[in-house]
């Protein structure tokens, strides 16, 4: 993504960069546009490892390597465009973002300035979840990984050449294997995705490609075959990978090896294909395009909504900004050697850090908005106060006896499901019910259902079903599911497991209540309602048409209707209170904002559902 090009710039490498950045951009327009497009970052890593290793070895063998010169090139390559984007993002954030999102922005700006944002996002965000779409600097995690590699790898290469030259490539290969194994055994998916230890193997594959290029002389026929295989691996990865597979790890090998084969073959048939002028042109400005595309997408989504044409318009704007950035910011910095480079770099970093700390300390400057707008934005914090304590994290386990009981007395109701049920538990407890909370992230109450990215879910569900059936105090079990999250090729398996759970509970005398689909959005409701007020629009118009809700959920609702009616199960239909015949809304003038994020009802929204729950009363 950011590595300096070889003096004799290969058009196919620039074309490969173009493919990588276009893949990421398409994925960010819509996950369904190119499901594996996120692997474009992995392709960048391989390219960077390859080019940096070539540059380092060339300079070391010529006796011309100087760490100071190497890091100066890094600063000239990275800083001008990056700090331009950081400045733009901050100004746009001050104008647009509500206090909480602005605080998150400057928090990530602080770590981005230090090239540590991957560590920050490893703590804060799942790259694929809905909240990620509100973080304008999320994409800078990959810059952090690269720069951490550039900080360590030259020193490692120097040490190996001096002390273990015979074993240099064997050690690098061993480190790549260790990194790959680390991705497989790392418990937290976020850590595996963001950390340099679990991404190093991708950059080291690029380094090993340099060794292979010098070690093997390939005939034209072999080059053609390997080149075609490289194209096949890239295309298959970008089409067939998706955000539900464990990644990186073994699933990252196909795109990485595909890129490595194309780097190795140089003038193969596939290389000539990717050296097409439009791809080369895109590759030439790939760094600027990568920097600009995501913040523009985020701000467009926050202000205008998540329609595909808005995302496309943001991408077109990103191409314009990237072309200008490449011409007037990147190239002048690379072609000239600015005087007092370290002074200017230090001033840029210091200014960015100071401003970030000031805005963060001011809690996102809420005084920018009036009282009504601040109240709407505050809905982002209107979630269950028990969420952190009682909700089970993805891939975590908890014993039944250790699940939370809310309401102050023995529970007669259990809410079992994924995160969709958390606020419902608190709302029921607040109205006097004793409730046991059994909610786990990305784990629907579907017995036997296996989720690749949540390995603990199947065992969790089996354990909870067994205990619920044998708990005499529990008379009613409410099954909650965020159906849209599992709306894929495995949805039939999820629904089948949900039905088995319901029937097992009903067979032992429990009343089962099925939660029907909650309208979910591709924008942040608190932000949209507050901004609608800010711009003089009617916040009652924020939401989706009833026709869209029915279209997106009609198949699920029909399946739930058929099942609940044939087995006489109780139902809870959120659309009865959140939608009318025309629209589904995220705002009620009497209650406030009904969601705290795009996927989950706020406490205000959950309280509107409790009156619909058919709970038996003690005699």
C-alpha positions in Angstrom: 0.0 0.0 0.0 2.7 2.4 1.0 6.0 0.8 0.0 8.2 2.7 -2.3 8.2 1.5 -5.9 11.3 -0.2 -7.4 13.4 2.2 -9.5 12.3 0.2 -12.6 8.6 0.3 -11.8 6.7 -2.7 -12.9 3.3 -1.9 -14.5 1.9 -5.2 -13.3 2.7 -4.4 -9.6 1.0 -1.0 -10.0 -1.9 -2.9 -11.6 -2.0 -5.3 -8.7 -2.1 -2.3 -6.3 -5.0 -1.0 -8.4 -6.9 -4.3 -8.0 -6.2 -4.3 -4.2 -7.5 -0.8 -3.6 -10.5 -1.3 -5.9 -11.4 -4.5 -4.0 -11.4 -2.6 -0.7 -13.4 0.3 -2.1 -16.0 -2.0 -3.6 -16.3 -3.9 -0.3 -16.9 -0.6 1.5 -19.6 0.5 -0.9 -21.5 -2.7 -0.1 -20.3 -6.0 1.4 -22.4 -7.8 -1.2 -20.7 -5.9 -4.1 -17.5 -7.9 -3.6 -17.8 -10.1 -0.5 -14.1 -10.8 -0.2 -13.0 -7.3 -1.1 -11.5 -6.8 2.4 -8.7 -9.2 1.3 -7.3 -6.3 -0.9 -5.5 -5.2 2.3 -3.8 -8.6 2.4 -2.7 -8.1 -1.2 -1.2 -4.7 -0.2 0.7 -6.4 2.6 2.3 -8.9 0.3 3.3 -6.2 -2.2 4.8 -4.1 0.6 6.8 -7.0 2.0 8.1 -7.7 -1.5 9.1 -4.2 -2.4 10.6 -3.3 1.0 12.7 -6.4 1.1 14.0 -5.7 -2.5 14.9 -2.2 -1.5 16.6 -3.2 1.8 18.6 -6.0 0.2 19.6 -3.9 -2.7 20.9 -1.1 -0.5 22.5 -3.5 2.0 24.4 -5.5 -0.7 25.6 -2.2 -2.2 26.8 -1.0 1.2 24.5 2.0 0.9 21.9 1.2 3.5 21.3 3.8 6.2 18.5 3.5 8.7 18.1 7.3 8.8 17.7 7.4 5.0 15.2 4.6 5.0 13.0 6.2 7.7 13.2 9.6 5.9 11.8 7.9 2.8 9.0 6.5 4.9 8.2 9.9 6.3 8.2 11.6 2.8 6.0 8.8 1.5 3.5 8.7 4.3 3.2 12.0 6.2 2.0 14.6 3.6 -1.1 12.7 2.4 -1.9 11.2 5.8 -1.8 14.4 7.7 -3.9 16.2 5.0 -6.6 13.5 5.4 -6.3 13.7 9.2 -6.8 17.5 9.0 -9.8 17.1 6.7 -11.4 14.4 8.9 -11.0 16.5 12.0 -12.6 19.6 10.4 -15.5 17.5 8.9 -15.9 15.8 12.3 -16.2 19.2 14.1 -18.9 20.2 11.6 -20.8 17.0 11.5 -20.2 14.5 14.2 -22.1 14.3 17.5 -20.1 14.5 20.7 -19.6 10.8 21.2 -18.5 10.1 17.6 -16.2 13.1 17.6 -14.6 11.8 20.8 -14.1 8.4 19.2 -12.6 10.2 16.1 -10.0 12.1 18.0 -9.2 9.0 20.1 -8.4 7.2 16.9 -6.6 10.2 15.5 -4.3 10.2 18.5 -3.3 6.6 17.9 -3.2 7.0 14.1 -0.7 9.8 14.5 1.6 7.4 16.4 0.9 4.6 13.9 -0.7 2.5 16.6 -4.3 2.7 15.5 -4.4 -1.1 14.9 -3.9 -1.6 18.6 -6.6 0.9 19.5 -9.1 -0.7 17.1 -8.2 -4.2 18.4 -9.7 -3.0 21.7 -12.7 -1.1 20.3 -14.0 -2.5 17.1 -14.9 -5.5 15.0 -14.0 -4.4 11.4 -17.1 -6.0 10.1 -19.8 -4.9 12.5 -22.2 -2.0 12.0 -20.4 0.4 14.4 -17.3 0.2 12.2 -19.1 2.2 9.5 -19.1 5.2 11.9 -15.3 5.4 12.4 -13.7 7.6 9.8 -10.2 6.5 10.6 -10.8 2.7 10.9 -8.9 2.0 7.7 -5.7 3.4 9.2 -5.2 0.2 11.1 -3.4 -1.2 8.1 -0.9 1.7 8.0 -0.1 0.9 11.7 0.6 -2.7 10.8 2.9 -1.7 7.9 4.8 0.9 9.8 5.4 -1.4 12.7 6.8 -3.9 10.2 9.0 -1.3 8.7 10.3 -0.3 12.1 11.3 -3.9 13.0 12.1 -5.6 9.7 15.1 -3.6 8.6 16.8 -4.2 12.0 16.0 -7.9 11.8 17.3 -8.1 8.3 20.5 -6.3 9.3 21.0 -8.6 12.3 20.4 -11.8 10.3 22.8 -10.7 7.5 25.6 -10.1 10.0 25.0 -12.9 12.5 23.1 -15.7 10.7 23.4 -15.1 7.0 23.2 -18.8 6.1 19.9 -19.1 7.9 18.4 -15.8 6.9 15.6 -17.1 4.7 14.9 -20.1 6.9 14.4 -17.8 9.9 12.1 -15.5 7.9 10.1 -18.6 6.8 9.9 -19.8 10.4 8.6 -16.4 11.6 6.0 -16.5 8.9 4.8 -19.9 10.0 4.8 -18.7 13.7 2.7 -15.7 12.7 0.2 -17.9 10.7 -0.1 -20.3 13.7 -0.7 -17.3 16.0 -3.8 -16.3 13.9 -5.2 -19.7 14.4 -4.8 -19.9 18.1 -5.6 -16.2 19.0 -8.9 -16.3 21.0 -10.1 -12.8 20.2 -11.0 -12.4 16.5 -10.4 -8.6 16.7 -6.8 -9.2 18.0 -6.1 -11.7 15.1 -7.4 -9.2 12.6 -5.6 -6.1 13.7 -2.3 -7.0 15.4 1.1 -7.0 13.7 2.0 -10.4 15.1 -0.9 -12.1 13.3 -0.5 -10.1 10.1 3.3 -10.4 9.8 3.1 -13.6 7.8 1.4 -11.7 4.9 4.3 -9.2 4.7 6.8 -12.0 5.1 5.2 -13.9 2.2 6.2 -10.9 0.1 9.7 -11.0 1.5 10.0 -14.7 0.7 8.9 -14.0 -2.8 12.1 -12.0 -3.2 14.0 -15.1 -2.1 12.1 -17.4 -4.5 12.7 -15.0 -7.4 16.4 -15.1 -6.9 16.5 -18.9 -6.2 14.4 -20.3 -9.0 14.7 -19.7 -12.8 11.3 -20.2 -14.3 10.6 -21.2 -17.9 8.1 -19.3 -19.9 5.5 -22.2 -19.7 5.8 -22.4 -15.9 5.5 -18.6 -15.7 2.3 -18.6 -17.7 0.8 -21.4 -15.5 1.8 -19.7 -12.2 0.6 -16.4 -13.5 -2.8 -17.8 -14.4 -3.0 -19.6 -11.0 -2.2 -16.3 -9.3 -5.1 -14.6 -11.1 -7.4 -17.5 -10.2 -6.5 -17.3 -6.5 -7.1 -13.6 -6.4 -10.4 -13.6 -8.2 -11.7 -16.6 -6.2 -10.7 -15.0 -2.9 -12.3 -11.6 -3.7 -15.6 -13.4 -4.8 -15.9 -16.3 -2.3 -14.4 -15.0 0.9 -16.8 -13.1 3.1 -17.1 -11.5 6.5 -18.3 -14.7 8.2 -15.1 -16.7 7.7 -12.4 -16.6 10.4 -9.9 -14.1 9.0 -6.9 -13.8 8.6 -5.3 -17.2 9.2 -5.5 -20.0 6.6 -8.2 -18.2 4.7 -5.8 -15.3 4.0 -3.4 -17.7 2.2 -5.2 -17.8 -1.2 -5.1 -14.0 -1.8 -1.6 -13.7 -0.4 -0.3 -16.6 -2.5 -2.1 -15.3 -5.5 -0.4 -11.9 -5.1 3.0 -13.6 -4.5 2.7 -15.7 -7.7 2.0 -12.6 -9.8 5.0 -10.8 -8.2 7.1 -13.9 -8.9 6.2 -14.4 -12.6 6.7 -10.7 -13.7 5.9 -11.1 -17.4 3.4 -14.0 -17.3 0.0 -13.8 -19.0 -1.8 -12.8 -15.9 0.8 -10.0 -15.3 0.1 -8.6 -18.7 -3.6 -8.7 -18.0 -3.3 -6.7 -14.7 -0.9 -4.2 -16.4 -3.9 -2.6 -18.1 -3.6 1.2 -18.1 -6.7 1.9 -16.0 -5.5 -0.5 -13.3 -2.0 1.0 -13.4 -3.4 4.5 -13.1 -5.5 3.4 -10.1 -2.5 1.7 -8.6 -0.4 4.8 -9.0 -2.7 6.7 -6.6 -3.7 3.7 -4.5 -2.3 5.2 -1.3 -4.2 8.4 -1.6 -7.3 6.6 -2.8 -7.2 4.3 0.2 -6.7 7.2 2.6 -9.6 9.3 1.2 -12.3 6.8 0.3 -13.2 5.6 3.8 -13.7 9.0 5.6 -15.7 10.3 2.7 -17.9 7.2 2.8 -18.4 7.6 6.6 -19.4 11.2 6.4 -21.7 10.7 3.5 -23.4 7.8 5.3 -23.9 9.9 8.5 -25.2 12.9 6.7 -27.1 11.4 3.8 -27.8 7.8 4.8 -26.6 4.4 3.5 -28.1 4.1 0.1 -25.8 2.6 -2.5 -25.9 5.7 -4.7 -24.6 7.8 -1.8 -21.7 5.4 -1.3 -21.0 5.5 -5.0 -21.0 9.3 -5.1 -18.6 9.2 -2.1 -16.3 6.9 -4.1 -16.3 9.2 -7.1 -15.4 12.1 -4.8 -12.6 9.9 -3.4 -11.1 9.4 -6.9 -11.1 13.2 -7.4 -9.5 13.9 -4.0 -7.0 11.1 -4.5 -6.0 12.3 -8.0 -5.4 15.8 -6.6 -3.6 14.5 -3.5 -1.4 12.4 -5.7 -0.5 15.3 -8.0 -0.1 18.1 -5.5 0.8 16.4 -2.2 2.4 13.0 -2.7 4.5 13.6 -5.8 6.1 16.9 -4.7 7.1 15.3 -1.5 8.7 12.3 -3.2 10.4 14.3 -5.9 11.9 16.9 -3.6 13.7 16.5 -0.3 12.1 19.0 2.0 14.5 20.9 4.3 14.1 20.2 8.0 12.1 17.1 7.3 12.2 15.8 10.9 11.2 19.2 12.3 8.1 19.4 10.1 7.2 15.8 10.8 7.5 16.4 14.5 5.3 19.6 14.3 2.7 17.7 12.3 2.6 14.9 14.9 2.6 17.2 17.9 -0.2 19.4 16.5 -2.3 16.4 15.7 -1.9 14.9 19.2 -2.5 18.2 21.0 -5.7 18.9 19.1 -6.9 15.3 19.6 -6.3 15.5 23.4 -8.0 18.9 23.7 -11.2 17.8 21.8 -11.2 14.5 23.7 -10.9 16.3 27.0 -13.8 18.6 26.1 -15.9 15.4 25.6 -16.5 16.0 21.9 -17.6 19.7 22.3 -21.3 19.1 22.9 -21.9 22.9 23.1 -21.9 22.8 19.3 -25.5 21.6 19.4 -28.7 22.7 21.1 -30.5 20.8 23.9 -32.9 18.8 21.7 -30.0 17.8 19.4 -27.9 16.8 22.4 -30.8 14.7 23.8 -31.0 12.8 20.5 -27.3 12.2 20.4 -27.4 11.0 24.0 -29.5 8.1 22.9 -26.2 6.4 21.9 -25.8 5.8 25.6 -29.4 4.7 26.2 -28.6 1.0 26.5 -29.0 -1.4 29.4 -26.7 -0.5 32.3 -26.2 -4.2 32.7 -25.0 -4.8 29.2 -21.3 -4.9 30.0 -21.8 -7.0 33.2 -24.4 -9.4 32.0 -24.0 -9.8 28.2 -21.7 -12.6 27.1 -19.0 -11.7 24.6 -18.6 -13.4 21.3 -16.6 -16.7 21.7 -17.0 -16.5 25.5 -18.7 -19.0 27.8 -20.6 -18.6 31.1 -22.3 -21.1 33.3 -26.0 -21.0 33.6 -25.8 -20.3 37.4 -23.6 -17.3 36.6 -26.0 -15.6 34.2 -27.6 -12.4 35.5 -30.9 -12.3 37.3 -32.5 -8.8 37.2 -35.7 -7.5 38.8 -34.9 -8.1 42.4 -36.7 -11.4 42.9 -36.7 -15.0 41.6 -36.9 -15.1 37.9 -40.0 -16.5 36.1 -38.9 -15.2 32.7 -35.8 -15.9 30.8 -34.6 -13.9 27.7 -32.4 -16.2 25.7 -30.8 -15.0 22.5 -28.1 -12.8 20.9 -27.6 -9.1 21.7 -31.1 -8.2 20.5 -32.5 -9.2 23.8 -30.3 -7.2 26.2 -32.3 -4.1 26.5 -35.6 -6.1 26.6 -34.3 -7.8 29.8 -33.7 -4.5 31.6 -37.1 -3.1 30.4 -38.9 -6.1 31.8 -37.0 -5.9 35.1 -37.9 -2.2 35.4 -41.6 -3.1 35.3 -41.3 -5.6 38.1 -40.5 -8.9 36.4 -37.8 -11.2 37.6 -35.8 -12.0 34.5 -32.8 -14.3 33.8 -30.6 -12.8 31.1 -29.0 -15.3 28.7 -27.7 -13.2 25.9 -24.5 -13.8 23.9 -23.0 -11.8 21.0 -23.6 -13.3 17.6 -25.2 -16.4 19.1 -28.9 -16.9 18.3 -30.8 -19.4 20.5 -30.6 -22.0 17.8 -29.6 -25.4 19.2 -27.0 -27.3 17.1 -26.3 -24.2 14.9 -22.6 -23.7 14.2 -21.2 -20.3 13.4 -17.7 -20.2 12.0 -16.8 -16.9 13.7 -18.3 -17.8 17.1 -17.0 -21.2 18.0 -18.4 -21.2 21.5 -22.0 -20.7 20.4 -23.0 -24.3 19.8 -21.8 -25.5 23.2 -23.3 -22.4 24.9 -26.7 -23.1 23.4 -26.7 -26.8 24.3 -25.8 -26.0 27.9 -28.4 -23.2 28.2 -31.2 -25.2 26.7 -30.6 -28.1 29.1 -30.6 -25.8 32.2 -33.7 -23.8 31.0 -35.7 -27.1 30.6 -34.7 -28.2 34.1 -35.3 -24.8 35.9 -38.7 -25.0 37.4 -38.8 -21.3 38.3 -38.7 -20.3 34.6 -42.2 -20.3 33.2 -41.6 -18.1 30.1 -38.7 -18.1 27.7 -38.4 -15.2 25.1 -36.2 -16.2 22.2 -34.5 -13.1 20.6 -32.7 -13.0 17.3 -31.2 -10.3 15.1 -32.4 -12.2 12.0 -30.6 -9.9 9.5 -27.2 -10.9 10.9 -27.8 -14.5 9.9 -29.5 -13.8 6.6 -27.2 -15.8 4.5 -26.7 -19.3 3.1 -27.0 -20.7 6.6 -30.2 -19.0 7.6 -32.2 -22.2 7.0 -30.0 -24.0 9.5 -30.3 -21.2 12.0 -34.1 -21.2 11.7 -34.2 -24.9 12.0 -32.2 -24.8 15.2 -34.4 -22.0 16.6 -37.5 -24.2 16.0 -35.9 -27.1 17.8 -35.1 -24.9 20.8 -38.7 -23.6 20.9 -40.2 -27.1 20.6 -37.9 -28.5 23.3 -38.9 -25.8 25.7 -42.6 -26.1 24.9 -42.4 -29.9 25.5 -41.5 -29.4 29.1 -44.3 -26.9 29.7 -42.5 -23.6 29.1 -44.4 -20.7 27.4 -42.2 -19.8 24.4 -42.4 -16.3 23.0 -40.8 -15.7 19.6 -39.3 -12.2 19.0 -40.0 -11.3 15.3 -37.6 -9.1 13.3 -36.7 -5.7 14.6 -36.2 -3.1 11.8 -32.4 -2.6 11.5 -30.6 0.2 9.7 -27.5 1.0 7.7 -27.1 4.3 9.6 -26.7 5.4 13.2 -30.2 6.5 14.4 -29.0 8.9 17.3 -26.7 10.7 14.8 -29.3 10.8 12.1 -32.1 12.1 14.3 -29.8 14.8 15.9 -28.5 15.8 12.5 -32.1 16.0 11.1 -32.9 18.4 13.9 -29.7 20.3 13.2 -30.6 20.7 9.5 -34.2 21.6 10.1 -35.6 18.3 8.9 -38.5 16.3 10.5 -36.9 13.5 12.7 -40.1 11.5 12.2 -39.0 10.9 8.6 -35.8 9.2 9.7 -36.2 5.4 9.2 -37.2 3.2 6.3 -40.4 2.6 4.3 -42.7 -0.2 5.5 -42.3 -1.7 2.0 -38.6 -1.9 2.5 -39.0 -3.6 5.9 -41.5 -6.1 4.5 -39.2 -6.8 1.5 -36.1 -7.4 3.7 -38.0 -9.5 6.4 -40.9 -11.0 4.6 -39.4 -14.4 4.1 -38.4 -14.6 7.8 -41.8 -13.4 9.0 -43.6 -15.9 6.8 -41.5 -18.8 8.2 -42.1 -17.6 11.8 -45.8 -17.2 11.2 -46.1 -20.7 9.8 -44.1 -22.2 12.7 -45.8 -20.2 15.5 -49.3 -20.9 14.3 -48.8 -24.6 13.8 -47.4 -25.0 17.3 -49.5 -22.4 19.1 -46.5 -20.3 20.2 -46.8 -16.7 21.5 -45.2 -14.0 19.3 -43.7 -10.5 19.9 -43.8 -8.3 16.8 -41.7 -5.1 17.1 -43.1 -3.8 13.9 -46.5 -3.4 15.6 -45.1 -0.5 17.6 -42.1 0.7 15.5 -43.9 0.8 12.2 -47.2 2.0 10.7 -48.5 1.2 7.2 -46.2 3.7 5.7 -42.9 3.8 7.6 -40.7 2.3 10.3 -39.3 5.0 12.5 -36.4 5.4 14.9 -37.9 8.4 16.7 -41.0 9.0 18.9 -41.6 12.6 20.1 -42.8 11.2 23.5 -40.1 8.6 24.0 -37.1 9.9 22.1 -34.8 8.0 19.9 -35.8 4.3 19.8 -32.3 2.9 18.9 -28.9 3.3 20.5 -27.2 2.1 17.4 -28.1 0.8 13.9 -28.9 -2.7 15.1 -30.3 -2.4 18.7 -33.2 -0.8 20.4 -32.5 1.8 23.0 -34.1 1.5 26.5 -36.8 3.8 25.2 -37.4 1.5 22.3 -37.3 -1.7 24.4 -39.9 -0.2 26.9 -42.3 0.2 24.0 -42.2 -3.5 23.4 -42.8 -4.7 26.9 -46.5 -4.0 26.9 -46.8 -6.4 24.0 -45.2 -9.4 25.7 -47.8 -12.0 26.7 -46.6 -13.0 30.1 -48.8 -15.3 32.3 -49.7 -13.8 35.7 -49.3 -15.6 39.0 -52.7 -16.6 40.5 
